[in-house]
């Protein structure tokens, strides 16, 4: 059973925003304080794409095939996990936390796992694959306590 201790950091993230929280009490009655907020400016792909979808000639015939344009919106979401991993590495390297719980939707959690530096990975004490970014902090505290007790 993993418990939140005083000073444990909790990252609540999805592919566009993140909250870095610190527990100021014990695991029996967690009190999470916001340390840092990150939010990505990521307009829909239609606002980022410059051109129509491409087409190319299939050869000597008159047929032409369409080619998908780059999905800039999705690329930005994937880069956000890398940005979060960089922030966590800098904070860990500066000794800002010794223990970390990551709470993120499954896709973001997977991307974060692949991007985390070993120094951060060594500090991870728990992972929860849920999207809690739009929940109030008092609800996050209770859900976190419940999830970590059942783990």
C-alpha positions in Angstrom: 0.0 0.0 0.0 1.4 3.3 -1.1 0.8 6.3 1.1 1.2 10.0 0.6 3.7 11.5 2.9 4.4 15.0 3.7 6.2 16.6 0.8 5.1 14.0 -1.8 4.4 15.6 -5.2 1.4 14.7 -7.3 1.3 15.4 -11.0 -2.3 15.7 -12.4 -2.1 15.8 -16.2 -3.8 15.3 -19.5 -2.5 16.1 -22.9 -3.0 19.9 -22.6 -2.8 20.9 -18.9 -1.1 19.9 -15.8 -1.1 20.6 -12.1 1.9 20.1 -9.9 0.7 19.6 -6.3 2.5 19.0 -3.0 1.0 17.1 0.0 1.4 19.2 3.1 0.1 16.6 5.5 0.1 12.8 5.8 -1.7 10.2 3.7 -4.6 9.8 6.1 -5.9 13.3 5.4 -4.0 14.7 2.4 -3.9 18.4 1.8 -2.6 19.2 -1.7 -1.2 22.7 -2.4 -0.6 23.9 -6.0 3.1 24.3 -6.7 2.8 25.0 -10.4 0.3 25.0 -13.3 1.1 24.3 -16.9 -1.3 24.8 -19.8 -0.7 24.4 -23.4 -2.0 26.8 -26.1 -3.2 24.2 -28.6 -5.8 25.5 -31.0 -7.7 23.0 -33.2 -5.8 21.6 -36.2 -7.9 23.5 -38.7 -6.5 26.7 -37.2 -2.9 25.5 -37.3 -2.8 23.9 -40.7 -1.7 26.2 -43.5 -2.7 24.2 -46.6 -5.4 21.9 -48.0 -4.7 18.2 -47.9 -2.1 17.2 -50.5 -2.7 15.1 -53.6 -0.3 13.2 -55.7 -0.5 11.6 -59.1 -0.8 7.8 -59.2 1.2 7.4 -62.3 0.4 7.6 -66.0 -3.4 7.4 -65.3 -5.6 10.4 -64.4 -6.1 9.1 -60.9 -4.9 11.2 -58.0 -4.7 10.2 -54.4 -5.2 12.3 -51.3 -2.6 12.5 -48.6 -3.4 13.4 -45.0 -1.9 16.7 -43.7 0.1 16.7 -40.5 -2.1 16.9 -37.4 -0.4 19.7 -35.6 -2.9 19.6 -32.7 -2.0 15.9 -32.0 1.7 16.6 -32.3 1.4 19.4 -29.7 -0.4 17.0 -27.4 2.4 14.5 -27.7 5.1 17.2 -27.1 3.3 18.3 -24.0 4.2 15.0 -22.2 7.8 15.6 -23.2 7.7 19.2 -21.8 6.2 17.8 -18.5 9.0 15.2 -18.3 11.6 18.0 -18.7 9.9 20.1 -15.9 9.9 17.1 -13.6 13.6 16.4 -14.3 14.6 19.9 -13.5 12.6 19.9 -10.3 13.9 16.5 -9.2 17.5 17.6 -10.0 17.0 20.6 -7.8 15.8 18.4 -5.0 12.3 19.8 -5.0 10.7 16.4 -4.3 11.7 12.9 -3.2 8.4 11.1 -4.0 6.0 11.5 -6.9 2.6 10.2 -7.8 1.5 10.6 -11.4 -2.2 10.8 -12.3 -2.9 11.1 -16.0 -5.2 9.7 -18.7 -3.8 6.4 -20.1 -2.4 7.9 -23.3 -0.6 10.8 -21.5 0.6 8.4 -18.8 2.2 6.1 -21.4 3.9 9.1 -23.2 5.2 10.4 -19.9 6.6 7.0 -18.9 8.6 6.9 -22.1 9.9 10.5 -21.7 10.8 10.4 -17.9 14.5 10.6 -17.0 15.7 7.8 -14.7 16.2 10.3 -11.8 12.4 11.1 -11.9 11.4 7.4 -12.5 13.3 6.5 -9.3 11.1 8.9 -7.3 7.7 7.6 -8.7 5.8 5.8 -5.9 2.5 5.5 -7.8 0.7 5.9 -11.0 -3.0 6.3 -11.6 -4.5 6.1 -15.1 -7.4 8.6 -14.7 -8.0 12.1 -16.0 -8.6 14.3 -13.0 -7.5 17.7 -14.5 -11.0 19.1 -14.3 -11.8 18.1 -10.7 -11.5 20.4 -7.7 -8.5 19.8 -5.5 -10.6 18.5 -2.5 -12.1 15.8 -4.7 -8.6 14.9 -6.1 -7.4 14.5 -2.5 -10.1 12.0 -1.6 -9.8 10.1 -4.9 -6.0 9.9 -4.6 -6.3 8.6 -1.0 -8.8 6.0 -2.1 -6.8 4.9 -5.1 -3.5 4.6 -3.3 -5.1 2.7 -0.4 -6.5 0.1 -2.8 -3.2 -0.2 -4.7 
